[in-house]
Amino acid sequence: MQQNEKSLDEIVKACLTNTQFFGIIKDISRMENTKRYELRRKASILLDKENGIDREALRFYYLVTEEGVAEEILRRIKLDERKT
């Protein structure tokens, strides 16, 4: 399984159990691409690339701010909800 696919699956699972996490993804999905890249830039300034937790958070923000990724996560959540 591709690394991004694994990460997307983990994010979907997290969103299904954590409403705040889900809210972040919804907010990002509503942003224009310029705002997404601005968020990415701010995250890279605030988060310490040497700290393991910050590095994971930065990786998360880089992934979910890519064009179409937040929307794909929401689509997968919707599909998962239909299964249950």
N, C-alpha and C positions, 0 to 999 in steps of 0.2 A: 504494500500500500504506500502510495506517495505520501511524503511527510505532510504536505499541506492538507491532503485528504484526512489524514489522522488528526491533525490539528482542528480541522473543521468539525469532525465528529465529536471531538472533545468539547469544543465550544457549544455545539448543539446540546450535548448532554448537560453541560453546565447551565445553559439557558433554561432548560426544562426544570431545573431544580432551584434556580436562583433568579428571582424576579428583577433584582438590580442589574445583574449581568445581562438579562434579556433586554432590559431598558436601554442599556448602553448600545447594544446591537441595533435596536429599533431607532435610536437617535442617530446613529451613524448612517443607517440606511436612508434616512431623510436628508442627509447632507449632500450638497453638490460636491463634485470632485475637488474643487479648489479648497473647500472647507475641510474635506477629508485629509488632504495633504498638509493643510495648516495644522490640523490636530496631530498628524504624524510628526511634523517638525517640532511641535511643542513637546510631545512625548519624548522625542529623542534628546531634547534639551534638559528636561526634568529628570529623566530616569538614568540611573547609573549603569552603564554598559558592563561594568565589572562585577556588580552585585547580581547574583543568580536570580533572585526574585524580580528585580528591575529588568534584567535582560529578558526574562520570560514575558513580562508585561510589555516591553518594547516590541518583542516579536509578535505578540498578540495585536498590538495597535498597527504594526506594519501590515499584518495579514488582513485584518478586518477593514482597513481603510483602502485597500485595493478596490478598484472599480468592480462592482458586482458581487463582491464577496459577502458583504453584510446581507444583501438581498438573497443570496444563495443560502445563507444560514437560516434566514427566516423561512425560506421555502422548505428547507429540510425539517424545520421545527413543525411547520404545518403538516407535512407528510407524516411525521412521527405521531402527531396528535390524532391523525385520522386512523392510524393503526390501533390505537388504544380505545 
